[in-house]
Amino acid sequence: MSRAGAGVAAVAVAAVLAAGCSSSAHHGHGSLAAPTPVSTHTSAPSCDDQAIAWRDNGGVAQLTAIGTDLEKVSRAGFAHSLGRLQGAITRLAADSRGALANLPPACIPGMRAEYSTALHDFIAAGDSADQGTLSGIETSTQQITAGGAAIRRATRDLTNYEATQG
């Protein structure tokens, strides 16, 4: 999964600066007019730059942590350890809450929506598991399955985007 953000091409942001002209016209007793302030105008970052910023600001690390959490949930489920399963789901929900504050850029078609859907599914799974009942665990399992499918779609969206970048 860490390849996901790393594969985004690095393109430098071109800053457009519009310099104002200073006026040196004379006014009255030989004084100079104050210079006109210089205006700066910066273009919006490219999608590649936004994706790189997401990656470099913890986005891929959060995605990797969620992947690790999903592996732990799976191992705990196969071990039939209800306590470990509940703990792993709670960790998954906590990491998902953190990742909501750092969503991938909206310019990558579909990725942000799918990733957000997955995170919300994982958070709901944590809430269901926190009920401490077998039905809560069963519900959380369904929510994790749905979230896993959304993560796979988000990854596909990123892969498709990268393929169009050349």
Secondary structure, 3 states (H helix, E strand, C coil): CHHHHHCCCCCCCCCCCCCCCCCCCEECCCEECCCCCCCCCCCCCCHHHHHHHHHHHHHHHHHHHHHHHHHHHHHHHHCCCHHHHHHHHHHHHHHHHHHCCCCCCCCCCCHHHHHHHHHHHHHHHHHHHCCCCHHHHHHHHHHHHHHHHHHHHHHHHHHHHHHHCC
